[in-house]
């Protein structure tokens, strides 16, 4: 290959690597922040990072997984939906309560979730991002599988229980809720969730 050809080959999109991954995440945060979750596109993020769109799919697969990585989101909503829908509908409340409390009781996961909650509470921009993401990837997916009246509202009421519990137990630390064992809370939370997701 000629010197000119070699030079042409070097010019163009950034190759893969750890610094490339960081550039993609930085571009993703900027794009999601500017356009919101629904309107941000993988192509635009790739363009801003100076990489081919195929590289984003190689690293992250889908837009929702890129969002999870960009915001360091510790929970995959697809896994939540699968877990909620697995098994008997008569025990959906138990599954949700056990899953949620299991997550929150892990210090590393709890720290990341609380950081996200606090940031969303203080920043409308972050709140809008999280809201759009959760509506698309969790609420709509789960509601679409529920044969109930007002399924989106019911799923959002479950989210309100989970966020409210997190704020009261881990942020405000209201007693005796803050120090109650998780296995004491689980059946109480399960009953409420069961009413939202399973009862007519």
Beta strands, then each sheet from edge to edge (+ up, - down):
end
